[in-house]
Amino acid sequence: MRGDARTELTPVPVRALAQAGAEILGHRGFAVGRDTRASGRELADAVHAGVAAAGGDSADLGVVPTPAVARWCADHQVAGAMISASHNPWYDNGIKFFAPGGSKLGDRVQDEIQARFDALRGTEIEAIPTVVDAHDIAAESHVDSVVASLEGRSLAGLVVVADAANGAAYDVAHRALTRLGADVTMLHAAPDGTNINDGCGSTHPESLQAAVVERGADLGVAFDGDADRLLAVDADGRLIDGDQIIAMCALDAKARGCLAGDAVVVTVMTNLGFRRAMDDAGIHIVDTKVGDRHVLEALDAGGYSLGGEQSGHVIFRELASTGDGLLTAVQLLDIVARRGRSLGALADAAMTRLPQVLQNVRVAQRPADVDGPLAPFIDASLARMAGRGRVLIRPSGTEPLIRVMVEAETDAEARMEADGLVAAVESLFG
């Protein structure tokens, strides 16, 4: 559930949603975390009230990254919720639930919560919450787990700029990286409730790119508002996306003999250059739908250890149950430190990213069948690219949009093919 906290995501519906979630998932010790948005405290109180109405008690984790909530749910075998709108502006907010064990919810459980929420809408909630303040323990546990993931190795000698997006990583990122010995400069680490993601973080990395070059740092890392994703910047200020990060991690894990099944789980949006690189390295690719919960499901189904998305959600399954920006940063820095090569050199060696063009086409309504009517146009595009490119067209799951993605050897070719396919979509469904 996500919306404008000033008009849509207000305490009344949040209380009902929390009650529904607690009744379905479990109401004893329900964990509640939040990012730095101005509305977070009020909505957290609403969640605590909803848990109380379900007959439960709750732990208030305060401002912590989303993966810290997931870790708490795993360690304590309780359900929980993170109050965040991720990379959205400060006035938006949202609620993400975690099942006991720290995993995101499948469709069936989400439907159950939705049905119970619909039944509770408009009801009065009078319960008085029983809440335990667990912020310090949750934050320290998260830092401890990230530090422990390096098994005693150090990041000493690395000069790093970290952009916290004025979000949930503003404190824990500095604590973890300095404990590991890195020389860290924090950027955008002074949240005021309204500056989260404001011209900063993984969605706006420009200031980080400039800061890395200006300071002469080895690299930079950029989190989003709830710190469950990561993008990086090399010493020249060049952006390193999630595909490149996953490629470096997969190749390193395979070289060390710890890439389960010699496979990596990614989404259909993953760049063709990544696919070619993994094929060359003998690493099997498992494709999923877009969304980190689908990545997690595939990881668990196949017993794999690494997966993620181009957006920077990376899941190290043996270490976490969800995407973790701080854990990803530490794992990436560890590769740089152990290999003794720059991030830019490692990224270039890992894969060559093909130009990718993504366009959203607004339609009157989402069509039941996209592939059938567009098949002749897609086939013609693929024939022109003669095996040197890729086309993906899919309807949005939430909006009347059809997303057109084309990858090709050159940006000009990708744009030309994308423009042609957009015109076809508009003529058929506009």
Phi, psi and omega in degrees: 000127183214146178179181179289119184289348179277336186228330188249304184271075184257167185304324185298305178293330179294321177300315180295319179296318179295320177299315179299314180297317180293322178296321183279319188266334184126133189248001180270119178070027183305126185268138181228117175241169181204161172265201192264011180296149182302328182278353189298315183297314180296318180289326174299317177300321179295321178296316177302320179295320178295321177297319178298320178296333176279358179093015185246181173236168187215160176248125179268112182272352179069208180279108178214158174296155176308314180296339175291324176293315178301318180295317178300316179297324178289315184292325186254359180052051176233162173278168180195177179216142173248129179261107184192151169245027172056245185269002181289166178297167187299328185283347172273155171207173183198170179233124172243130179265150171237139175281161172307129187107344173092010180266154174287167191270144172282172185299320184297314181293321177300320179296322178297317179295319179299317181296317179292322177299316179300323180288332184269347183307132176085355179280151178276137178243119184247357186297145177261121185291147168250111190234135175254129177283112184237020186299309185299318181294316182294315180296315181293322178298320178295313178299314180303316183293321179294314178298317182296337182297339179272359173052044176093352178287157185246156172252019181302138180098344179273132176257119191231139168251128183241121179263111184273000178061020187051036184239208192291344181271003192300330181257311187293330180296313179297318181298314183291313185292321178290323176299329179275359173098000180287150173271106192246132167249122179271139179236137179054057181235038179227070184294141177235011180097335182236357183256008178298130180062011185278094181068026185207179178077192187293338178273345179221074188276006188300317180292327175294316179302316179293319182294321179299314180293315182299318181279343186072034181286160176290324181190171174229156176229141184233124177262165169262185188302322181255006171062033175258003177221164183213136163240161184231166179226132179276179187297337178270004181085011181277134181286135177246116187270182184298322178301315180294320178297313180297320179300314178298317181293321180294315181295319178295316180296319179296319180297329180269001178072026182234025174264102186304127179068010186046046184222157176223141181258125179223177180258171181297343180277353183297138188298145179298327177299323175298315182298318178296319181295318180293321178298317179297329182271359182074028179255124181283138178256129173253118182267143174227172170293162179295137179127131185293337178291328176290324176298314180299317179301317180291323176301312182291321181295323183261355183069031181271166187246346186218136176195171178167191186231158178302329181293347179110000170289117178232130181245117170264093194299330180284351182242339186204163180253006179205171174300139184220107182298318181291316177299318178298317178302314182294319178295321179293315178298323178298320177298314178301314182295315182290322183281338181066027178234157180290158177300319181299317179294319179294318179296317180296321180289332184286319183195158171249115184282125177278146176305135183230128178244127179237124178232138176259126181249118179283134181234166182298317175203155181294122182286152178290326182230118177259316188298317184300301181298330183269354185307314180299323181289320178295315180299319180294320179296314180297323179296319179296325180278348171050048177081002182261009182207185185211146178234135174223122177235125183214145176284148173295146178278349187232342185228161175283067182230147168243124184265126180248120178237131178228134172242140182209174182293329179231156178296321181297317180294317180298318181292321179297314180292321179297317179299319179295319180289324175299317178299322178294317178299316181296322181288328182272324189235357184290000000 
